[in-house]
């Protein structure tokens, strides 16, 4: 009798929580698949519209991780976990990280602007932020020049967008 009672309790618990766990796994698997496809589609569309490859990849990665965060929170909600406080913690952590990386985020935004507006390209001879040389790389956070005296000059993108740009090649 006692053994049958335990089996019935286990069956009842599995009946209640088993469906929740299956639902959460379905949300995770389907959500991850959909987010991966959406990020890939966004990258492809940006590349077709001639957006710089670096910017398209970066935007696709941001979209993927934001979507994945949403999917994980939805799966946790399906399990019955209160997600309101979790969302608040994620928001507060995001704000703290943004404030601590303020300078880097400024350079990142400037890098996106440079990649999007194309005031110069690799190989152009330019004067930027008081330095002159040939552009060897345009990165998300900085731009690299090779000066006339063969020195490597790395300029933060925030300085570039806040200063005069003279492109001698154009």
C-alpha positions in Angstrom: 0.0 0.0 0.0 2.7 2.4 1.0 4.7 1.7 -2.2 1.7 2.4 -4.3 1.2 5.7 -2.6 4.7 6.8 -3.3 4.4 5.9 -7.0 1.2 7.9 -7.2 2.9 10.9 -5.6 5.8 10.6 -8.0 3.4 10.3 -10.9 1.5 13.4 -9.8 4.7 15.4 -9.4 6.0 14.3 -12.8 2.6 15.1 -14.3 2.7 18.7 -13.1 6.4 19.5 -13.4 7.1 17.3 -16.4 4.9 19.3 -18.7 6.5 22.5 -17.4 10.0 21.2 -18.0 9.0 20.0 -21.5 7.5 23.4 -22.2 10.6 25.2 -21.1 12.9 22.9 -23.2 10.6 23.5 -26.2 10.8 27.3 -25.7 14.7 27.0 -25.4 15.2 24.8 -28.4 12.7 26.5 -30.7 13.6 30.0 -29.5 17.3 29.4 -30.0 16.6 28.1 -33.6 14.4 31.1 -34.4 16.8 33.6 -33.0 19.8 32.0 -34.8 17.9 32.2 -38.1 16.7 35.8 -37.5 20.3 37.0 -36.7 21.6 35.2 -39.8 18.8 36.8 -41.9 19.6 40.2 -40.5 23.3 39.8 -41.3 22.5 38.6 -44.8 20.1 41.5 -45.5 22.7 44.0 -44.2 25.4 42.5 -46.4 23.1 42.7 -49.4 22.4 46.3 -48.7 26.1 47.0 -48.8 26.6 47.5 -45.0 30.2 46.9 -43.9 30.8 43.3 -43.0 32.2 44.1 -39.6 29.1 46.2 -38.7 26.7 43.5 -40.1 28.4 40.7 -38.0 28.4 42.9 -34.9 24.7 43.8 -35.3 23.9 40.1 -35.9 25.7 39.0 -32.8 24.0 41.7 -30.7 20.6 40.6 -32.0 21.4 36.9 -31.3 22.4 37.6 -27.6 19.5 39.9 -26.9 17.1 37.3 -28.4 18.7 34.5 -26.5 18.4 36.4 -23.2 14.6 36.9 -24.0 14.3 33.2 -24.7 16.0 32.1 -21.5 13.8 34.4 -19.5 10.7 33.0 -21.2 11.8 29.4 -20.5 12.4 30.3 -16.8 8.9 31.8 -16.7 7.5 28.6 -18.1 9.1 26.7 -15.2 7.3 29.0 -12.7 10.3 31.1 -11.7 9.5 34.8 -11.1 11.3 36.5 -13.9 10.4 40.1 -13.0 13.2 40.4 -10.5 15.6 38.6 -12.9 14.8 41.1 -15.7 15.4 43.9 -13.2 18.8 42.4 -12.3 19.8 42.0 -15.9 18.8 45.6 -16.6 20.7 46.9 -13.6 23.8 44.9 -14.6 23.5 46.2 -18.2 23.4 49.7 -16.9 26.4 49.2 -14.6 28.4 47.6 -17.4 27.4 50.5 -19.8 28.5 53.1 -17.3 31.8 51.4 -16.6 32.5 51.0 -20.3 31.3 54.5 -21.2 34.5 55.5 -23.1 34.7 52.2 -24.9 31.0 52.4 -25.9 31.6 56.0 -27.2 34.5 54.6 -29.4 32.2 51.7 -30.5 29.4 54.1 -31.5 32.0 56.3 -33.3 33.3 53.1 -35.1 29.8 52.3 -36.2 29.5 55.9 -37.6 32.8 55.7 -39.4 31.9 52.3 -40.9 28.5 53.5 -41.9 29.4 57.0 -43.3 32.7 56.0 -45.0 34.7 59.3 -44.6 37.8 57.3 -45.6 38.7 53.7 -46.5 41.7 51.5 -46.1 44.5 52.8 -48.3 43.4 56.4 -48.2 45.9 59.1 -47.1 44.3 61.1 -44.4 44.8 63.6 -41.6 42.8 62.6 -38.5 43.0 64.0 -35.0 46.2 65.9 -35.8 47.9 62.7 -37.2 48.5 62.0 -40.9 49.2 58.8 -42.7 47.8 56.0 -44.8 44.8 54.1 -43.3 45.7 50.5 -42.7 42.7 49.3 -40.6 39.3 50.6 -39.5 38.2 48.7 -36.4 35.2 48.9 -34.2 37.1 50.8 -31.4 40.0 52.4 -33.3 41.5 53.3 -36.6 45.1 52.5 -37.5 47.4 54.6 -39.7 50.8 54.1 -41.1 52.6 57.5 -40.8 55.0 58.9 -43.3 57.9 57.9 -41.1 56.6 54.3 -41.1 55.2 54.3 -37.6 51.9 52.6 -36.6 49.4 55.2 -35.2 46.3 53.9 -33.4 43.6 56.6 -32.9 40.4 55.9 -30.9 37.4 56.3 -33.0 35.8 58.8 -30.6 38.6 61.3 -31.3 38.1 60.8 -35.1 34.4 61.6 -35.1 35.0 64.6 -32.8 37.7 66.2 -35.0 38.4 67.3 -38.5 39.0 64.6 -41.1 41.0 65.5 -44.2 41.1 62.8 -46.8 43.8 63.6 -49.3 43.0 60.6 -51.5 39.5 61.9 -52.3 
